[in-house]
């Protein structure tokens, strides 16, 4: 089977200035992504989501592991060769205003990657810019406007047009809608879904909003302190979450019905510092179900049940007891995310 992205045991450590210790931002992450799929990555702030995104594009260098893109090992490609590969992988950042040079017009911003990669003549590039502006729902007549003349949602549309200008295969969206109003979020999400279908794009979509991730993703990866806690098809993870941390995240999603009562799983205390991570399972200090083995042994990803594509890094809810989860986690108590 052909995969567009294959990541194996990826790691990233950052040295602390003036100290001998390191922060382990990403720990042994592995996954595969087929063309046309969307991988959603969720977790609290500081869990390593954005670091992982930058590792995929080699915007930061990995400390270990391998990254394969479109059948090629890009982990250690020289900088010049990697720059050419980035035509096929682009990124959309969280803050659209900070992503755009305020001295350049919308047309110039979208045309810039075409100039950098020496694509087309000037008239051809201008035509391409007009097509892209129409494609993201802005219209070619806004090409001469500057970023401050647009709303936040319109600026993000410019960022998306700029990202797809080079016809990439992979688009990494790092909190691409979190800075927008809810109504604008839905418009941008629908735009991304339409572009995925029309252009055959593959997404890595990072967010702290599980409702957004559920809407756009095919597969979901739940991260905590740089590690994967749960991984699998989005419907399987949301209908029967296995890891206690995943249940915490899902229970935190608000339900727009004040009369509806539901069971909530609340974490204990605050997240630990990444400088001094706990031994064993990284979530055990905040988990109300932790046992002695959780405090001493790091869990590995194991199948959560008969579906081998749904895996969980948990001593309590891994393959050894997946057949007897119904009394612990009744499906009827799970609340749909809206």
N, C-alpha and C positions, 0 to 999 in steps of 0.2 A: 504494500500500500504506500502511495506517495504522500509525504507530509511536506508542508511548506516550512514549518518551524519544528525543530527537534532540539530540546534542551536536556542536557544530561549532567546531573550533580553540580549545578551551577552554584558558585560561591562568590561572595564579595565581603572583604574585610577592610575596614578603614582604620588606619593608625590614628591615635589621639595625640595631638601635638603636646609635646612635653611629658608624655607618659609612655610607659612600656606596654600598656594594654592596647587591645584593639576592639573595635565594635564589629561584631559579626552581623552585617546587615542582611545578607542572604545566605542561607545554609542548605546546601545539597538539594536544590530544586530541580526536578525533572518533569517534562511534559512534552506532548506532541500536539501539533495543530495542523489540521487538514486545510487545503485551500477552500475558501468560502466560509469557513467557520468563524465563530466569535468566542474567544476565551474571556470570561469575566473574572477579574481578580479583586477580591474584597478583603477588608481587614481594617483594624483601627489605625490611626495615624502612627507612623513610626514602625509599622510592621515590615517594611521593605518593598512595598508595592512599586513605588516610583523608582527605587534603585534597580529593581528587576527590569522595569521598562527600559531604563537607560542601558542596562547590560545587553539587552536584546539588540539594540542598535549600535553597541560598542561606543556609546557616548561616555561611558566609564568602562575601564578595563576589568575583566573578571579576575578574581584571585584563584579560581580553580573551576574545573568543569569544561563543558564543550557546548558550543552553539552552532547548529547546522541550519542554514537558510537555503531553501530551494535546492537541496541536494549538495550543498557546498559547505565545508567547514570554514566558518568565518571567525573562529575564536581568536586566531593569531594572525590574521591577514595584516600586511603592512598598511599604514595609514592611507596611502594613495589608492591602493586597491580597494580598501574599505569604503573610501569616499565614492567610488564608482558604484559599489554595491548599494549605496544608500538611495540611489534612484528608485530602487524597488522596495524600499522601506522608509516610511515617513512617520512623523509624530505630531499629534495635536495636544497642546498643553492646556493647563487649567485656566490660566488667566489670559484671555484673548488680547487684552490691551497691552500687557507686558510682552506679548509675543510679536507685536507689530511695531515697526519703526514709525514713530509719529511724524517723521519728516518725509515719508513716502506715501503716495496715493495708493488706493486699493489696487489699481491696475499695476502699478510698479511692484507692489509687494507680491502679487501673484506671478508676475513675469520674472521676478528675480531668480527663482530656481531654474527656469528655462535658460536664462542668460548664463548662470554659473555652469550649467552642464552643456552649454553651446548647442541648444536645440532650436532649430529653425531660424529663419530670417526675421527681421523686425516686424514686418507686416504679418507674417505667420504667427509670431508670438502674440501680437495684439489680437488677432482673430481667436487664438486659443484662450486668451484672457477673457474675451467677451463670452465665449462658450462656457467657460468655467463659472463666470458670474451668473449666467442664466441657469446653469446646472444646480447651483446652490440656492437659487431662489432670490437673487438680489437684482439681477438685470444689468445689462452692459452699460447703462447710462450712469452708474455710480462709480465707474472706474477712476474718475478724476477727483473723487472725494477722499478726504484724509480720515484716519482712524477715529479721531475725536468727533467726527460728524456722524458716526454710527452708534447704534445701541449695542449693548453687550452681546445679544444674540446675533446681530448682524456682523459684529467683529469676529465672532466664532465661525460664522459662515465663510468669512474671508480666509480665516486660518485653515478651514477645511478645503476650500478651493485651492489654496496655496499647496496644501499637503498632497492633493490628488493631481496636481498639474503635471507631474512626471510619470503618471500612470503607474503608481506603485502596486505591488502585490499585497503588502502588509501595511496596515495603519495601526499605530499604537496610540490610543487615546488615554491620556493620563488625567483623570478627573475632568474630562472635557466639558461636562455640563454642570458641575457642582457649583460654579460661580454664577449660575443663571437662575432666574425666576422659574418656578415650577412650570408655568405655561410655556415659557420659552424652551425649557428643557425638553418637553415633549416634541416640540417642533424640530429641535436639533437631532433628537433621537430618531424621529421619523426620517429626517434627511439622511442620517447615517445608514439606516436600514435600506432606504432607497438606493443609495450609492453602492452599498454592498451587493445588492441584487443587480444593479445596472452595470457596474464595473467589475464585478467578480472579486471584490476586496475581501481580505481576511483581516479580522480585528483582534487586537488584544485590548480589552476595555477595562480600565482601572477605575474603581469608584468605591466610596464608603457607603453608598446608597444601594441597599440590596434590591429595592423595588426596581430601580433603574437597571441593575445588572440582570435581574430576572427577565426583564422585557427584551433585552437586546442579545443575551448570550445563549450559546448552545451548551457550553461547558463552564463550570465555575470552579475557581480555586480559592480556598479560604486560607489566608496567611496570618500568622501570629509570631512576633519576634523573629522574623526572617525565615520561618519554617512553614511548610504546608501542613495544615491541620486536616483538611478534607478536600477531596477533588472528585468531580464526577459530572454527569449530565445535569443540567440545571433543574429539570423537573424532579429527578431523583433526590437531589440534595435538598430542595425546598419542601418536597412532600414528606421525606423521612430523613431529616438531618441526623447524623450519627454522633458527631463530636459535640461535647457540651458547649464549646465556644461558638460553633455554628448556630446552635439553638439560641444562645445569647444574642447573636446578631439578628437572627430572624425575629425573635421576640421583641427586639427594640424597634422594629418597623411599625410606625403608627397605623392604626386601622381607622378609617373615617366613619366610625359608628360609635357614638358615646354610650349607647345602650348595650353594646356587646361586651361581655366579660370573657376574659381568656387567661389561660395560665401563662405566667411569665417566668423565665429563668434569668436570674440576676447574678452577675459576677460578684466576687468578693474583693473589695479593695480596688486599688489602682494598678495599672500595668507596671511590671517591674522595669527597672532601667536596663537598656540593652548593654550597658557597660558591665553589669553584673547579673547576667541571666541566671535563673534558677536551675538547679540540677534536675535531671529527669525530664518529664514533660514540661515545656515552658509555661503551660497554662495552669499547672496544678495548684499554685498558690491562690488562684482565684476561683477554682473549681470546687463546688460543693460535693462532688462525688469522688474526689481524688482518694486513691488508696496508697498503701506503702510503695507499691511498685511504680506508681506515677511519680513519686518523689525521688526515685533513685535511677530509673531506667528511661532513656529516651525512646518513645514509641516510634515505630516505622509505619509507613503507609501499607495498609493491608486491605483486601477486599472487604467491603461493608456487608456483603451478603452474596446472593447468587449472581448479581450483576457485577462482573469483575471490573467494569469501568468506573464504578463508584468505590473510592478508597477512602480510608480514614486512618489517621495516626492517633490511635487511642487504645490504651490497654483494656478499657472496659467495653468498648463497642466495636472492636475489630472483628475479624473473621471468626474467632473462637466462640463468640456469643451472638453473632449477627442473627442467628435463627430464632433467638428468644427475645427480640426487642419489643414486641408488641405490647407487653404489659408496662414497659418502661416509657415508651414513646408512642402512645396511641395516635393514629393518623387523625382521628376525629378532633383532637385537641389542637392540631396544627392550624394556624390561621393563615388564610391566603394573603399574599402580599399584593397590595393594590397600588 
